[in-house]
């Protein structure tokens, strides 16, 4: 998709390659399988030299090639996606409805600096040049930026009108971020000790700004891969689930408030996405599926497992029909 192009880069040699956690190589099921202090290089992808690529095909056509160089900037200008601007700014030109534009690591700093209620959490605006920003979203849907400055840090999440990892071919409503912000605020009311504070929600920009939980805190999944023991994990998760599920159910809510909540937090598109990628595609052949060849036999066995398919179908039906309480979709090890 054209959303992955950056016309500012003259060659692919300048593409920044993300490094995946070393634990993916050094650990298996949470246990270290290599000696201590071994160095790991675990890139997310590699860059194929342009001279080895005959053509780059996008949803708008083929990028022209001159010699060994693909003319990305010329192509983006030709199809009206950029004038030497970044990918995110190109997205801004295409999305642009009602003043919306996609942020990047530079413009998110300007966005926050223009809002005093957020800027003071990072630092005085005359220190803007010293602010740092990095994009840390490792999920499939949204962009997440961490800003840090003299006064502290801030987490900023933005939802584009499509699934991040796929592009515009998989549209997704930005209303999903409003629902998430409302849910976090409601959950914080009942369980403030375990929910990050939401400072602001901007419907026009599909942006939510919230408390940044600083190091040494890390994503739970990474800690588990390092075999770190969390003695309070079960207690804290139980407290969060018990308080939020109780207070958003008919056990605590009047019937009218409960039914209003069903409308307030209804998100058919995200529910359909969950049904597809969680309850259906893993059990059949689908374009979104990928597994290493070593798991081929296990994958084939799962797809032929009638009992498993019957069980997952029952769970999908429950997911589709049982709206008993407000359950946050990010209660998993990748978001705790």
TORKE-745448 format. One record per atom (N, C-alpha, C): x negated, z, y negated; residue in three letters. Coordinates in steps of 0.1 Angstrom, whole numbers, plus 5000, padded with zeros to 4 digits. Example, Ala and Ser with C-alpha at 12.3 -4.5 7.8 and 13.67 -1.06 7.14 Angstrom:
! TORKE-745448
486850785057ALA/487750785045ALA/486850785033ALA/487250715022SER/486350715011SER/487150795000SER/
***
This chain:
! TORKE-745448
499250005012UNK/500050005000UNK/499150004987UNK/499749944977UNK/498949934964UNK/498750074958UNK/499450174962UNK/499250314957UNK/497950364961UNK/497250304971UNK/495950354976UNK/494850284969UNK/495050194960UNK/494050124953UNK/493550194941UNK/492250194939UNK/491650244926UNK/490850134920UNK/491450064910UNK/490749944904UNK/489549984896UNK/489350124893UNK/488150164885UNK/486850154894UNK/486950144907UNK/485750144915UNK/485350004917UNK/484049974913UNK/483649834915UNK/483349794929UNK/482949894938UNK/482749864952UNK/483149984960UNK/483349964973UNK/483750074982UNK/482650174983UNK/481450154979UNK/480450254980UNK/480750374972UNK/481650364962UNK/481950474954UNK/483150554958UNK/483750514969UNK/484950584974UNK/484550724979UNK/485150824975UNK/484850964979UNK/485550984992UNK/484651025002UNK/485151045016UNK/485351195018UNK/486651235021UNK/486951375023UNK/486351425036UNK/485851545035UNK/485251605047UNK/486351695053UNK/486551685066UNK/487551765073UNK/486851895077UNK/487652005080UNK/487052135084UNK/486152115096UNK/484952185095UNK/484052175106UNK/484552235119UNK/485552325118UNK/486152395130UNK/486852295139UNK/487252175134UNK/487752075142UNK/486752025153UNK/485552035150UNK/484451995159UNK/483852115167UNK/483752225160UNK/483052335166UNK/483952435175UNK/485252415173UNK/486152505180UNK/487152435189UNK/487652495199UNK/488652445207UNK/489652565210UNK/490852545206UNK/491952645207UNK/491452775202UNK/490752775190UNK/490352895183UNK/489052955188UNK/488452895198UNK/487252955203UNK/486052855200UNK/484952915196UNK/483752835193UNK/483152775206UNK/482852645206UNK/482352585218UNK/480952525215UNK/480352555204UNK/478952515201UNK/478252635196UNK/476952625195UNK/476152735191UNK/476352765176UNK/476052885172UNK/476152925158UNK/475252845149UNK/475652835136UNK/474852775125UNK/474552625128UNK/475252555136UNK/475052415138UNK/475652345126UNK/475052235122UNK/475552155110UNK/476552055116UNK/477652035108UNK/478751945112UNK/479051845101UNK/479151725104UNK/479551615095UNK/480851565101UNK/481951585094UNK/483351555099UNK/484151475089UNK/483751355086UNK/484551275076UNK/485851235081UNK/486851225071UNK/488251185074UNK/488351045078UNK/487450965072UNK/487450815075UNK/486050765071UNK/485950635074UNK/484650565069UNK/485050445061UNK/484150385054UNK/484350275046UNK/483650145052UNK/484550055055UNK/483949925061UNK/483349845049UNK/482149795051UNK/481549705040UNK/482549585037UNK/482649555024UNK/483549445020UNK/483249315027UNK/481949295029UNK/481549165035UNK/482049145049UNK/482449255056UNK/483049245069UNK/484549235070UNK/485149235058UNK/486649235057UNK/487049095052UNK/487849025060UNK/488248895055UNK/489348895044UNK/490248995045UNK/491249005035UNK/491949145035UNK/492249195023UNK/493049315022UNK/494449285018UNK/495349315027UNK/496749275025UNK/497549395020UNK/498249375009UNK/499149475004UNK/500649425005UNK/501549515001UNK/502949475001UNK/503249374990UNK/502249344982UNK/502549244971UNK/501649114973UNK/500949114984UNK/500148994986UNK/498649024990UNK/497848924990UNK/496448944995UNK/495548954983UNK/494649054983UNK/493649074972UNK/492648964973UNK/492348884962UNK/491348784962UNK/489948834965UNK/489048754971UNK/487748784974UNK/486748684968UNK/485648734961UNK/484648644956UNK/483348694962UNK/482748614970UNK/481548654977UNK/481848764987UNK/481148884985UNK/481448994994UNK/482349094987UNK/482749074975UNK/483549164967UNK/485049124966UNK/485849224969UNK/487349204968UNK/487749244953UNK/488449154947UNK/488649164932UNK/489949254930UNK/489749384932UNK/490849484932UNK/491349494918UNK/490449504908UNK/490949524894UNK/491649394889UNK/491149284892UNK/491749154889UNK/493149144895UNK/493249184907UNK/494449174915UNK/495549274909UNK/495149394906UNK/496149494900UNK/496549444887UNK/495649384879UNK/496149334866UNK/497049214868UNK/496749134877UNK/497649014880UNK/499049044884UNK/499149154892UNK/500549184896UNK/501149294888UNK/500549324876UNK/501149424867UNK/500949564871UNK/499949604878UNK/499749744882UNK/498649814875UNK/497849744867UNK/496849814860UNK/496049724851UNK/495349794842UNK/494349724833UNK/493049814833UNK/492449824844UNK/491349904845UNK/491650054845UNK/492850084849UNK/493250224850UNK/493250274864UNK/493450404865UNK/493450464878UNK/494650434887UNK/494550464899UNK/495650444908UNK/496850514904UNK/496650644900UNK/497750724895UNK/498450674883UNK/497650614874UNK/498250554862UNK/498950424865UNK/498450354875UNK/499250234880UNK/500550274885UNK/500550384893UNK/501850444898UNK/502750474886UNK/502150534875UNK/502950564864UNK/503650444858UNK/502950324858UNK/503550204852UNK/504750164861UNK/504650174874UNK/505650124883UNK/506850224884UNK/506550354884UNK/507650454886UNK/508350474873UNK/507650534863UNK/508050534849UNK/509450564845UNK/510350604854UNK/511750624850UNK/511950754843UNK/512650754832UNK/512950874824UNK/511650944820UNK/510550874817UNK/509350934813UNK/508450994823UNK/508850974836UNK/508051024847UNK/506750944848UNK/505651014851UNK/504450944855UNK/503751034865UNK/502950974874UNK/502151044884UNK/500951104878UNK/500651224880UNK/499551294875UNK/498251264884UNK/497151284878UNK/495851284886UNK/495051404881UNK/493851414886UNK/493051534883UNK/492651544868UNK/492751434861UNK/492551444846UNK/493751474838UNK/494851394841UNK/496051414833UNK/496751544836UNK/496551604848UNK/497251734851UNK/496651834841UNK/495451824837UNK/494851924828UNK/495451904814UNK/495751784810UNK/496351754797UNK/497851804798UNK/498451784809UNK/499851824811UNK/499951984809UNK/499052054815UNK/499152204815UNK/498752244801UNK/497752184795UNK/497252224781UNK/498352214771UNK/499252114773UNK/500352094763UNK/501452194765UNK/501352284774UNK/502452374777UNK/501852524776UNK/502052584764UNK/501452714762UNK/501752824773UNK/502952804779UNK/503452904789UNK/502652894802UNK/501952774803UNK/501052754815UNK/499652764811UNK/499252704800UNK/497852694796UNK/497152834795UNK/497852934791UNK/497253064789UNK/496753124803UNK/497353074814UNK/496953114827UNK/495653054832UNK/495252944825UNK/493952884829UNK/492952914818UNK/493252904805UNK/492352934795UNK/492752874781UNK/492152914770UNK/492452854757UNK/492252704758UNK/493152634750UNK/493052494750UNK/491752434745UNK/491052524736UNK/489752474731UNK/488652484742UNK/489052534754UNK/488052534765UNK/488452434775UNK/489352334772UNK/489852244781UNK/488652164788UNK/487652134781UNK/486552054787UNK/485852134798UNK/486052264799UNK/485452344810UNK/486352364821UNK/487552324820UNK/488552344831UNK/488152254843UNK/488352294855UNK/488152214866UNK/489452194874UNK/489552084880UNK/490752044888UNK/490351974900UNK/491052004911UNK/490851934924UNK/492151914931UNK/492351804938UNK/493551774945UNK/493351824959UNK/494151914964UNK/493951984977UNK/495051964987UNK/496051884984UNK/497151864993UNK/496751795005UNK/496851865017UNK/496551805030UNK/497751775038UNK/498951785031UNK/500151745038UNK/500451595036UNK/501651565041UNK/502051415041UNK/502951375030UNK/503351475021UNK/504451445012UNK/504151454998UNK/503551564993UNK/503351594979UNK/501851594975UNK/501551594962UNK/500251614957UNK/500151764952UNK/499051824954UNK/498851964950UNK/497451974943UNK/497552024930UNK/496352034922UNK/496052184919UNK/494752214920UNK/494252354916UNK/493452344903UNK/493952404893UNK/493252414880UNK/492652554879UNK/491352554874UNK/490652674872UNK/489952674858UNK/490052784851UNK/489352794838UNK/488952934835UNK/488652964822UNK/488153094819UNK/489153204821UNK/490453174821UNK/491453284822UNK/491953294837UNK/491653204845UNK/492153214859UNK/492453074865UNK/493353074874UNK/493752954881UNK/495252934881UNK/495652804885UNK/497052764885UNK/497152654896UNK/498252664904UNK/498552564914UNK/499652474908UNK/499452344908UNK/500452254903UNK/500852154914UNK/502052144918UNK/502552044928UNK/503451944922UNK/503251814926UNK/504051704921UNK/504551624932UNK/505851594931UNK/506451504942UNK/506751364936UNK/506151264942UNK/506451134939UNK/507651084947UNK/508250974942UNK/509550934949UNK/509350864962UNK/508350904970UNK/508150854983UNK/507250944991UNK/507150915004UNK/506250995012UNK/504850965009UNK/504051065005UNK/502651035001UNK/501850955010UNK/501850995023UNK/500950935033UNK/501350795037UNK/502550745033UNK/502950615037UNK/503050525024UNK/503550575013UNK/503750485001UNK/505150454999UNK/505350354990UNK/506650324985UNK/507650274995UNK/507050235007UNK/507950175017UNK/508750285024UNK/508450415021UNK/509250525026UNK/509650615015UNK/510750575008UNK/511250644996UNK/511750785000UNK/511650874991UNK/512051014993UNK/512451074980UNK/513651144979UNK/514151194966UNK/513151304961UNK/513051294948UNK/512251404941UNK/513051534939UNK/514251524942UNK/515151644942UNK/514551754952UNK/513751704961UNK/513251804971UNK/512351914964UNK/511751884953UNK/510951984947UNK/511752084939UNK/512852044934UNK/513852134927UNK/514352234938UNK/514652184949UNK/515152274960UNK/514052374964UNK/512852324965UNK/511752414969UNK/511552524958UNK/511552484946UNK/511352574935UNK/512452684935UNK/513652634936UNK/514752734937UNK/514652824949UNK/514252774960UNK/514152854972UNK/513052954970UNK/511952914965UNK/510853014963UNK/511253124953UNK/511953094943UNK/512353194933UNK/513353294940UNK/514253234948UNK/515253324954UNK/514553414965UNK/513653354972UNK/512853434982UNK/512053534976UNK/511453504964UNK/510653604957UNK/511453724952UNK/512653694949UNK/513553804945UNK/513753904956UNK/513853854969UNK/514053944980UNK/512753994986UNK/511653914985UNK/510453954992UNK/509253914983UNK/509053984972UNK/508053944962UNK/506653954967UNK/506454044977UNK/505054074982UNK/504453954989UNK/505353864994UNK/504853755003UNK/505253614998UNK/505653604986UNK/505953474980UNK/505253454967UNK/504553334965UNK/503853314953UNK/504853294941UNK/504453334929UNK/505353334918UNK/505453184912UNK/506653144910UNK/506853014903UNK/506953034888UNK/506052974881UNK/505952984867UNK/506852884859UNK/506952764865UNK/507752664858UNK/508152554867UNK/509252494865UNK/509752374872UNK/510152264862UNK/509552144863UNK/509852034853UNK/510551924861UNK/511851914859UNK/512651814867UNK/512251674863UNK/511951644851UNK/511651514846UNK/510351464853UNK/509351554854UNK/508051514860UNK/507951554875UNK/509051614880UNK/508951654894UNK/507751734897UNK/507551844889UNK/506351924889UNK/506752074890UNK/506152144898UNK/506252294899UNK/504952354897UNK/504852454888UNK/503552534886UNK/503752674892UNK/502752714900UNK/502952844906UNK/501652924907UNK/501753044911UNK/500553134912UNK/499553074922UNK/498253074918UNK/497253024927UNK/496653144934UNK/496753144947UNK/496153254955UNK/494653214958UNK/493753294952UNK/492353254952UNK/491653304965UNK/490453244966UNK/489553284977UNK/489253434976UNK/489153504987UNK/488753455000UNK/489953415009UNK/491253415003UNK/492353375010UNK/492253225014UNK/492553195027UNK/492553055031UNK/493753025039UNK/493952895041UNK/495152845049UNK/495052915063UNK/496152965068UNK/496153035081UNK/495652955092UNK/496052825092UNK/495652745104UNK/494152735105UNK/493452735093UNK/491952725094UNK/491352855099UNK/492052965095UNK/491553095100UNK/491753115115UNK/492853065120UNK/493153075134UNK/492152985142UNK/491852865136UNK/490852785143UNK/489452845144UNK/489152945134UNK/487953015135UNK/488053145143UNK/489153165150UNK/489453275158UNK/489453405150UNK/489853395137UNK/489953515129UNK/491253595133UNK/491053725134UNK/492253805138UNK/492953855126UNK/494253845125UNK/494953885113UNK/495954005118UNK/495454125117UNK/496254235122UNK/497654255116UNK/497854205104UNK/499054235097UNK/499954105096UNK/499553995103UNK/500253875102UNK/501653885107UNK/501853935119UNK/503153945125UNK/504154035116UNK/503554145111UNK/504354235103UNK/504854165090UNK/503854095083UNK/504254035071UNK/505153915073UNK/504953835083UNK/505953725086UNK/507353785089UNK/507353895097UNK/508653955101UNK/509354005088UNK/508654065079UNK/509254115067UNK/509754005059UNK/509053895057UNK/509453785050UNK/510753725056UNK/510753695069UNK/511853635075UNK/513053725075UNK/512853855078UNK/514053945079UNK/514753955066UNK/513953975055UNK/514553995042UNK/515253875037UNK/514553755038UNK/515053635032UNK/516253585040UNK/516153585053UNK/517253535062UNK/518453625060UNK/518253755060UNK/519453845058UNK/520153815045UNK/519353815034UNK/520053815021UNK/520553675018UNK/520253575025UNK/520853445023UNK/521853405033UNK/522253495041UNK/523253475052UNK/524653535049UNK/525653515057UNK/526953575055UNK/526853725058UNK/525853775063UNK/525653915065UNK/525553985052UNK/525053915041UNK/524853975028UNK/525653915017UNK/525953785019UNK/526653705009UNK/528153695010UNK/528853704999UNK/530253675000UNK/530453525004UNK/531553495010UNK/531753365016UNK/531653255005UNK/532153274993UNK/532053174983UNK/530553144979UNK/529753254978UNK/528353244974UNK/527653164985UNK/527953194997UNK/527253135009UNK/527552985008UNK/528752945006UNK/529152805006UNK/528552734994UNK/528352804983UNK/527652744971UNK/526252724974UNK/525652814982UNK/524252804986UNK/524052674995UNK/524952655003UNK/524852535012UNK/524752405004UNK/525552394993UNK/525452284984UNK/524152284976UNK/523752394971UNK/522552404962UNK/521352364969UNK/521252404982UNK/519952384989UNK/520052265000UNK/521152194999UNK/521252085009UNK/520351965005UNK/519551925015UNK/518551815013UNK/518651715025UNK/519651625025UNK/519851535036UNK/518551455040UNK/517851405029UNK/516651325032UNK/515551395039UNK/515251525035UNK/514251595042UNK/514651635056UNK/515951665057UNK/516451705071UNK/516351585080UNK/516651465075UNK/516551345083UNK/515051315087UNK/514151345077UNK/512751325080UNK/512351425091UNK/512751545090UNK/512451645100UNK/512951605114UNK/514251555114UNK/514751515127UNK/513951405133UNK/513551315125UNK/512751195130UNK/511351235135UNK/510551305127UNK/509151325131UNK/508951455139UNK/509951545140UNK/509751665148UNK/510651655161UNK/511851615160UNK/512751615171UNK/512951485179UNK/512351375174UNK/512651255180UNK/511351175184UNK/510551145174UNK/509351055176UNK/508351105186UNK/508051235186UNK/507051285196UNK/507351255210UNK/508651235213UNK/509051215227UNK/509351075231UNK/508850985222UNK/509050835225UNK/507950765219UNK/507850635220UNK/506850545214UNK/507350525200UNK/506550555190UNK/506850535176UNK/505650505168UNK/505850425157UNK/504750375149UNK/503950495142UNK/504550605140UNK/503950715133UNK/503050805143UNK/503150775156UNK/502450855166UNK/501050815167UNK/500150915169UNK/498750885172UNK/498250995181UNK/497550965191UNK/496851065199UNK/495551005204UNK/494551095207UNK/493251045212UNK/493450995226UNK/492650905231UNK/492850845244UNK/492750955255UNK/492051065253UNK/491951165263UNK/493251235266UNK/494251225257UNK/495551285258UNK/496651185263UNK/496251065266UNK/497250965270UNK/498051005282UNK/497451065292UNK/498251115304UNK/499251225300UNK/498851315292UNK/499751425288UNK/500851365279UNK/500551275270UNK/501651215262UNK/502651135271UNK/502151065280UNK/503050985289UNK/503851085297UNK/503351195301UNK/504051295309UNK/505151355301UNK/504851385288UNK/505851435279UNK/507051345277UNK/506751215275UNK/507751115273UNK/508651095285UNK/508051125297UNK/508851105309UNK/509551235314UNK/509351345306UNK/509851475309UNK/511351485305UNK/512251465314UNK/513651465311UNK/514151605306UNK/513651715313UNK/513951845309UNK/513551875295UNK/512351835291UNK/511851855277UNK/512751775267UNK/513151655271UNK/514051575262UNK/515451645260UNK/515951695271UNK/517251765270UNK/517051895261UNK/515951965263UNK/515752085255UNK/515652055240UNK/514851945237UNK/514551915223UNK/515851855216UNK/516651795224UNK/517951745219UNK/518851855216UNK/518851965224UNK/519652085221UNK/519152145208UNK/517852155206UNK/517252215194UNK/517652125182UNK/517551995183UNK/517951905172UNK/519451925168UNK/520251935178UNK/521651965175UNK/521852095167UNK/521152195171UNK/521152325164UNK/520652305150UNK/519552235148UNK/519052205135UNK/520052135126UNK/520852045132UNK/521751965125UNK/523052045121UNK/523452145129UNK/524752205127UNK/524752345124UNK/523652425125UNK/523652565123UNK/522952595110UNK/523652615099UNK/523152645086UNK/523552795083UNK/522852885090UNK/523253025089UNK/522553095078UNK/521353055074UNK/520653125063UNK/519653025058UNK/518953065047UNK/517952975040UNK/516652995047UNK/516152885053UNK/514852895060UNK/513952795053UNK/512752845048UNK/511852755041UNK/511152665051UNK/511052535049UNK/510452445058UNK/508952455060UNK/508352535050UNK/506852555051UNK/506452675058UNK/507252745065UNK/506852865073UNK/506152815086UNK/504952765084UNK/504152725095UNK/502652755091UNK/501752745101UNK/500352785098UNK/499652695088UNK/500152575086UNK/499452495076UNK/499852525062UNK/500852615059UNK/501252645046UNK/501252795043UNK/500952875053UNK/500853025050UNK/499453055046UNK/
***
